[in-house]
Amino acid sequence: MKYRSIITSLIFAAASLPLLSMAEDEAPELNADGLQLIEKDRRGAIYADPDADWSQFSKIMLDEATVAFRRNWERDLNRGSATRVRSSDIERIKGGLAELFNEVFATELGEKGGYEIVDTAGPDVLRIAPHIIDLDIYAPDLSSSMNSRSYVRSAGRMTLKLELFDSETGDLIAEASDRREAPDRGYAQWANRVSNTAEARNMLKSWAKALRVRLNEATGTPVAE
């Protein structure tokens, strides 16, 4: 069935990466929203409405992504560091990542996926609500007058949670989450705003492409390469 194809694939294919640490026996057959467990493994669990008709969707409405850092991220970075994370840094990073998410997903789903990106609900509109959580940037480029550099092997990690709704009825028809870490380069390299943004873009593009391909399969929309 088509719903099984798309929901199973919302794991986003990063099989070699350490994702969600949920044990298989921790995932209930029905979640709090009454969605059915479709698949579970060490990376997490996927839930969906088995009666959802994916073929009706030809348009997509993207909510603005919410962004939250991992617990104590600011405290841990500021401990013993001469360059401190400020509230303005946090808001800048969150706003920039939310904007980057919209840009990447709108391009992948709209220009490449063939879906019209819209701002209003309708019977043919799939609403996607994204939440980036546990954001952990190992060496953020901060607003500081100090001339300092940080070198890291990996830029950081984050978890993407997606909620998919029938925009007209408001029914939640699927949930999925995936945790991903930027590649370990095997050596330390200078981390700055440009490099951190590039790594975030790569992670978002891989998620967006996986979602686009599976949505195309489920809705019957021609799949672009």
C-alpha positions as CSV (number, residue, x, y, z in Angstrom):
1,M,0.0,0.0,0.0
2,K,1.2,3.5,-0.8
3,Y,1.0,4.8,2.8
4,R,3.4,2.1,3.9
5,S,5.9,3.1,1.2
6,I,6.1,6.7,2.2
7,I,6.0,6.3,6.0
8,T,8.6,3.6,6.1
9,S,10.9,5.8,4.1
10,L,10.6,8.8,6.4
11,I,13.4,7.2,8.4
12,F,15.4,9.0,5.7
13,A,17.9,6.3,5.0
14,A,20.8,7.2,7.2
15,A,21.2,3.6,8.3
16,S,24.9,3.9,9.1
17,L,24.4,6.9,11.5
18,P,23.6,6.7,15.2
19,L,20.0,7.9,15.3
20,L,17.3,7.7,17.9
21,S,18.3,5.5,20.9
22,M,14.7,4.2,21.4
23,A,14.7,0.5,22.2
24,E,12.3,-1.5,20.0
25,D,10.1,-2.6,22.9
26,E,9.6,1.0,24.0
27,A,7.4,2.0,21.1
28,P,3.7,1.3,21.7
29,E,1.5,0.0,18.9
30,L,-0.6,3.2,19.1
31,N,0.9,6.6,20.0
32,A,-0.8,9.4,21.9
33,D,-2.5,10.7,18.8
34,G,-3.9,7.3,17.9
35,L,-1.6,6.7,15.0
36,Q,-0.5,3.1,14.2
37,L,3.1,1.9,14.5
38,I,4.4,1.2,11.1
39,E,8.1,0.6,11.8
40,K,10.5,0.7,14.7
41,D,14.1,0.0,15.1
42,R,17.1,1.4,17.1
43,R,16.7,4.7,15.3
44,G,13.2,5.4,16.3
45,A,9.6,4.7,15.4
46,I,7.3,5.8,12.5
47,Y,3.6,6.2,13.0
48,A,0.8,6.7,10.5
49,D,-2.9,6.6,9.8
50,P,-3.3,3.4,7.8
51,D,-6.4,4.8,6.1
52,A,-4.8,8.0,4.8
53,D,-5.1,8.7,1.1
54,W,-1.8,10.1,-0.1
55,S,-2.8,10.3,-3.7
56,Q,-5.0,13.3,-3.1
57,F,-2.1,15.6,-2.3
58,S,-0.6,17.7,-5.1
59,K,0.3,20.8,-3.0
60,I,2.3,21.3,0.1
61,M,2.1,23.9,2.9
62,L,5.3,24.2,4.9
63,D,5.0,25.5,8.5
64,E,8.0,27.5,9.7
65,A,10.4,25.2,11.4
66,T,10.7,25.5,15.1
67,V,14.3,25.2,16.4
68,A,15.4,24.1,19.9
69,F,19.0,23.5,21.1
70,R,19.9,20.5,23.2
71,R,19.5,20.8,26.9
72,N,22.2,22.9,28.5
73,W,23.9,23.7,25.2
74,E,24.4,27.3,26.1
75,R,25.6,26.5,29.6
76,D,28.1,23.9,28.5
77,L,29.6,26.1,25.8
78,N,30.0,29.1,28.2
79,R,31.6,27.0,30.9
80,G,35.3,27.9,30.9
81,S,35.1,29.8,27.6
82,A,36.4,33.3,27.0
83,T,33.9,33.8,24.2
84,R,30.3,33.5,25.5
85,V,27.1,32.5,23.7
86,R,24.6,35.4,23.9
87,S,20.9,35.4,23.5
88,S,21.4,37.3,20.3
89,D,23.6,34.4,19.0
90,I,20.9,31.9,19.9
91,E,18.1,33.8,18.1
92,R,20.3,34.4,15.1
93,I,21.2,30.7,14.7
94,K,17.6,29.6,15.3
95,G,16.2,32.0,12.8
96,G,18.9,31.2,10.2
97,L,18.3,27.5,10.5
98,A,14.5,27.9,10.2
99,E,15.0,30.0,7.1
100,L,17.4,27.5,5.6
101,F,15.0,24.7,6.2
102,N,12.2,26.4,4.3
103,E,14.6,27.3,1.5
104,V,15.9,23.7,1.1
105,F,12.5,21.9,1.5
106,A,10.6,24.4,-0.7
107,T,13.2,23.9,-3.5
108,E,13.3,20.1,-3.1
109,L,9.6,19.6,-2.9
110,G,8.5,22.4,-5.2
111,E,11.0,22.7,-8.0
112,K,12.2,19.1,-8.0
113,G,9.1,17.3,-6.5
114,G,6.5,19.0,-8.7
115,Y,4.4,20.1,-5.8
116,E,2.9,23.6,-5.6
117,I,4.1,25.3,-2.4
118,V,1.1,27.1,-0.9
119,D,0.1,29.1,2.2
120,T,-3.5,28.1,2.5
121,A,-5.2,24.8,3.3
122,G,-7.2,22.8,0.8
123,P,-8.4,19.2,0.0
124,D,-5.3,18.6,-2.0
125,V,-2.8,20.2,0.4
126,L,-0.5,18.3,2.7
127,R,0.7,20.4,5.6
128,I,4.1,19.7,7.0
129,A,5.1,20.9,10.4
130,P,8.9,20.6,11.0
131,H,10.6,20.7,14.4
132,I,14.4,20.7,14.7
133,I,15.3,19.7,18.2
134,D,18.4,18.8,20.2
135,L,20.5,21.1,18.0
136,D,24.1,20.8,19.0
137,I,26.6,23.0,17.2
138,Y,30.0,22.0,18.5
139,A,31.8,25.3,17.6
140,P,29.3,28.0,16.7
141,D,30.5,31.2,15.1
142,L,29.6,33.8,17.7
143,S,29.2,37.5,17.6
144,S,32.4,38.6,19.3
145,S,35.1,41.1,18.9
146,M,37.7,38.5,19.9
147,N,39.9,37.1,17.2
148,S,39.5,33.4,18.0
149,R,39.1,30.2,16.0
150,S,37.6,26.8,16.9
151,Y,38.6,23.5,15.3
152,V,36.4,20.4,15.3
153,R,36.2,17.1,13.5
154,S,32.4,17.4,13.1
155,A,30.1,20.4,12.9
156,G,27.4,19.0,15.1
157,R,24.1,17.2,15.1
158,M,20.4,17.7,15.2
159,T,17.1,15.8,15.2
160,L,14.3,16.5,12.7
161,K,10.7,15.7,13.7
162,L,8.0,15.9,11.1
163,E,4.3,16.0,11.6
164,L,2.2,15.6,8.4
165,F,-1.4,16.8,8.4
166,D,-4.4,16.7,6.0
167,S,-4.5,20.5,5.8
168,E,-8.3,20.6,5.2
169,T,-9.4,18.4,8.1
170,G,-6.5,19.1,10.4
171,D,-6.0,15.4,10.9
172,L,-2.5,14.3,11.8
173,I,-1.8,11.4,9.4
174,A,1.9,10.7,10.1
175,E,4.8,11.4,12.4
176,A,8.5,10.7,11.9
177,S,11.8,11.7,13.4
178,D,15.5,11.3,12.5
179,R,18.7,12.3,14.3
180,R,21.7,13.0,12.2
181,E,25.3,14.1,12.9
182,A,27.6,15.9,10.5
183,P,30.3,13.7,9.1
184,D,33.5,13.2,11.1
185,R,36.2,14.4,8.8
186,G,38.8,12.4,10.6
187,Y,40.8,15.6,11.4
188,A,40.0,18.9,13.0
189,Q,39.1,21.8,10.8
190,W,38.2,25.4,11.3
191,A,34.5,25.9,12.2
192,N,32.9,29.1,11.1
193,R,29.5,30.4,10.1
194,V,30.0,29.4,6.5
195,S,31.2,25.8,7.2
196,N,28.4,25.3,9.8
197,T,25.8,26.5,7.4
198,A,27.1,24.2,4.7
199,E,26.9,21.2,7.0
200,A,23.4,22.1,8.0
201,R,22.3,22.5,4.4
202,N,23.7,19.1,3.5
203,M,21.7,17.4,6.3
204,L,18.6,19.2,5.4
205,K,19.0,18.4,1.7
206,S,19.4,14.7,2.4
207,W,16.2,14.8,4.5
208,A,14.3,16.8,1.9
209,K,15.3,14.6,-1.0
210,A,14.3,11.4,0.8
211,L,10.9,12.9,1.6
212,R,10.4,14.2,-1.9
213,V,11.2,10.8,-3.5
214,R,8.8,8.9,-1.2
215,L,6.1,11.5,-1.5
216,N,6.3,11.3,-5.3
217,E,6.0,7.5,-5.1
218,A,3.0,7.7,-2.7
219,T,1.1,10.4,-4.6
220,G,1.9,9.2,-8.1
221,T,3.8,12.4,-9.0
222,P,6.6,11.8,-11.4
223,V,9.9,11.4,-9.6
224,A,12.8,13.7,-10.6
225,E,16.4,12.5,-10.4
